[in-house]
Amino acid sequence: MFSKTLTAFVLTASALSVAALPAPTSPCAAVHIIAARGSTEPPGPGAIGALVTQVQQQSSQTVSTAAVDYPATLTNYANSSAQGTSATKTMLTNQANACPNQKIVLVGYSQGAHIIGDAVAGGGGVAGLGAATPPVSASIANRVNAILQLGDPRHVPGQSFDRGTSLRDGLFPRLPSQQYSSTLQPRIESFCDFNDPFCDSGLDTEVHLTYLDRYQNQAAQFILQQIGG
């Protein structure tokens, strides 16, 4: 009798011990958004963080986020954008390697749009930007499920992913050798409107400052579609 009681106690205690163990967790959310702020914005995601928050709130999946750490200055723009491009490539590579099954999204506004584009397609190479730099490896770039740009100074009109009303080059138009791969092009939306001083070589700064007013919902829906809800 005592033996049976002791056995039952041990089995019960063992079951409780197993039940008390925490469920295994993964450090990787289903989706990770890397956000790059615009020129002169304080550290963090900047204005485009509102878009990131909307995606997090509307997605049925877990969504983590991080901001690119770079100067984001207008003075010495070439050096700032080069640092941002390098930082984005490092963040993207580290994230892809750490979370091999994760969906990755890149979003950027203004200079932030510039650097996320350069990270996956190559940077520099035109007047005002310094020497050309290579993109991140194709195997890493192809891990990106969505790229969303607002007011990209490297805008070139007539691309399949162009959105908005611009028909002119930006201040630093992307070279033919720096075009997005055929794999990435369907995963991109790049918004640029007529008379934006940076992506359209125009004269109206207000156009550049108000992309989220016009396109935030459209941009969020594109990202949600690309990541599967």
C-alpha positions in Angstrom: 0.0 0.0 0.0 2.8 2.4 1.0 4.7 1.5 -2.2 1.7 2.2 -4.4 1.0 5.6 -2.6 4.7 6.6 -3.0 4.7 5.7 -6.6 1.5 7.7 -7.2 3.1 10.7 -5.4 6.2 10.5 -7.5 4.3 10.3 -10.8 2.0 13.2 -9.8 5.0 15.3 -8.7 6.8 14.5 -12.0 3.7 15.5 -14.0 3.4 18.8 -12.1 7.1 19.5 -12.7 6.8 19.0 -16.4 3.6 21.1 -16.5 5.5 23.9 -14.7 8.2 24.2 -17.3 7.7 27.3 -19.6 6.7 26.6 -23.2 9.6 26.9 -25.6 9.7 30.4 -27.2 11.5 31.8 -30.2 13.3 35.1 -30.2 12.1 35.6 -33.8 8.8 37.3 -34.5 7.0 36.1 -37.6 7.8 39.5 -39.2 10.6 42.0 -38.6 10.5 45.6 -39.9 13.7 47.6 -40.3 12.8 51.4 -40.4 15.1 54.2 -41.6 14.3 57.7 -40.6 14.6 60.8 -42.8 17.2 63.6 -42.7 17.4 65.6 -39.5 14.9 63.4 -37.6 16.0 62.3 -34.1 17.2 58.8 -33.6 14.6 56.1 -33.9 12.2 55.3 -36.7 11.2 58.9 -37.3 7.9 59.8 -39.0 7.6 56.5 -40.8 7.3 54.9 -37.4 3.6 55.6 -37.7 3.4 53.2 -40.7 5.3 50.6 -38.7 2.9 50.9 -35.8 -0.1 50.6 -38.2 1.3 47.4 -39.7 2.0 46.0 -36.2 -1.6 46.7 -35.1 -3.3 45.4 -38.2 -1.2 42.3 -38.8 -2.4 38.9 -37.6 1.2 37.9 -37.1 3.8 38.9 -34.5 5.8 41.9 -35.8 9.1 43.2 -34.3 10.9 46.3 -35.4 14.2 48.1 -35.2 15.5 51.4 -36.4 18.7 52.0 -38.4 21.3 53.8 -36.4 23.0 56.4 -38.6 23.6 60.2 -38.7 20.7 61.2 -41.0 22.3 64.6 -41.5 21.9 66.9 -44.5 25.4 68.3 -43.9 27.9 65.8 -45.4 25.0 63.9 -46.9 27.4 61.5 -48.7 29.0 60.3 -45.5 25.7 60.1 -43.7 24.0 58.0 -46.4 27.0 55.8 -46.8 27.0 55.1 -43.0 23.3 54.4 -43.2 23.6 52.0 -46.1 26.4 50.1 -44.3 24.3 49.9 -41.1 21.3 48.7 -43.0 23.3 46.0 -44.7 24.6 44.8 -41.4 21.2 44.8 -39.7 19.6 43.0 -42.6 22.4 40.4 -42.7 22.3 39.8 -39.0 18.5 39.5 -38.9 18.4 37.1 -41.9 21.0 34.9 -40.3 19.5 35.0 -36.8 15.9 34.3 -38.0 16.1 32.2 -41.2 12.3 31.7 -41.4 11.3 35.3 -40.6 9.7 37.7 -43.1 11.6 41.0 -43.4 10.4 44.4 -44.3 12.4 47.5 -45.1 10.7 50.9 -44.8 12.4 54.3 -45.3 11.5 58.0 -45.6 13.6 60.5 -47.5 17.3 59.8 -46.8 16.0 56.6 -45.1 14.4 55.6 -48.4 17.7 56.2 -50.1 19.8 54.0 -47.7 17.4 51.0 -47.7 17.5 51.1 -51.5 21.3 51.3 -51.6 21.6 48.4 -49.2 19.9 46.0 -51.6 20.9 47.5 -55.0 24.2 49.3 -54.4 25.0 52.9 -53.4 27.2 55.9 -54.3 28.5 56.3 -57.8 27.0 59.6 -58.7 28.0 63.2 -58.0 27.5 64.1 -54.4 27.5 60.5 -53.1 31.1 59.4 -53.4 32.4 56.1 -54.7 30.0 53.3 -55.7 29.5 50.6 -53.1 28.2 47.1 -53.6 24.8 45.9 -52.4 24.3 43.2 -49.8 24.5 39.7 -51.2 21.6 38.5 -53.3 20.8 35.6 -50.9 20.3 38.2 -48.1 18.4 40.8 -50.3 16.0 38.1 -51.5 15.0 37.5 -47.9 13.2 40.8 -47.9 9.4 40.5 -48.4 8.6 44.1 -48.8 10.3 47.4 -49.4 8.4 50.7 -48.9 10.0 54.0 -49.8 8.7 57.6 -49.3 10.4 60.5 -51.1 13.5 58.6 -52.2 16.2 61.0 -53.5 17.5 58.2 -55.8 14.1 58.0 -57.5 14.0 57.2 -61.2 10.7 57.6 -63.0 9.0 54.9 -65.1 9.9 51.9 -62.8 7.3 49.2 -62.3 7.2 49.9 -58.5 6.9 53.7 -58.8 3.9 55.2 -57.1 2.7 58.8 -57.0 2.8 61.6 -59.6 6.5 62.2 -60.2 7.8 62.0 -63.8 11.4 63.3 -63.0 14.6 62.1 -61.5 15.4 62.6 -57.9 18.6 64.5 -56.8 20.7 61.3 -57.0 19.0 59.1 -59.6 19.9 55.4 -59.3 22.4 54.2 -61.9 21.5 51.5 -64.5 24.0 49.2 -62.7 22.2 49.8 -59.4 18.7 48.8 -60.3 16.7 46.5 -58.1 16.7 42.8 -59.1 13.8 41.2 -60.9 13.1 39.2 -57.7 12.8 42.4 -55.6 10.9 44.7 -58.0 7.5 43.1 -57.3 8.1 43.5 -53.6 8.7 47.3 -53.7 6.5 50.4 -53.6 8.2 53.7 -53.9 6.1 56.9 -53.5 7.3 60.2 -55.1 5.0 63.1 -56.0 5.4 66.0 -58.4 7.4 69.0 -57.2 9.1 67.1 -54.3 12.5 68.8 -54.0 14.3 65.6 -53.2 12.8 62.7 -55.2 11.4 64.9 -58.1 13.9 67.8 -58.2 11.0 70.1 -57.6 10.4 73.2 -55.4 7.7 72.4 -52.8 9.1 71.0 -49.5 5.5 70.5 -48.2 5.1 67.7 -50.8 8.0 65.9 -49.3 6.8 66.3 -45.7 3.3 64.9 -46.2 3.6 61.5 -47.8 2.0 59.7 -44.8 -1.0 62.0 -45.0 -1.6 60.8 -48.6 -0.3 57.3 -48.7 0.0 55.7 -45.2 -3.0 53.4 -45.5 -2.1 52.3 -49.1 1.5 51.6 -47.9 0.3 49.6 -44.9 -2.0 47.5 -47.1 0.9 46.8 -49.5 3.1 45.6 -46.6 0.3 43.5 -45.1 -0.3 41.8 -48.5 3.4 41.1 -48.9 3.8 39.5 -45.5 0.5 37.5 -45.8 -1.7 39.5 -43.4 
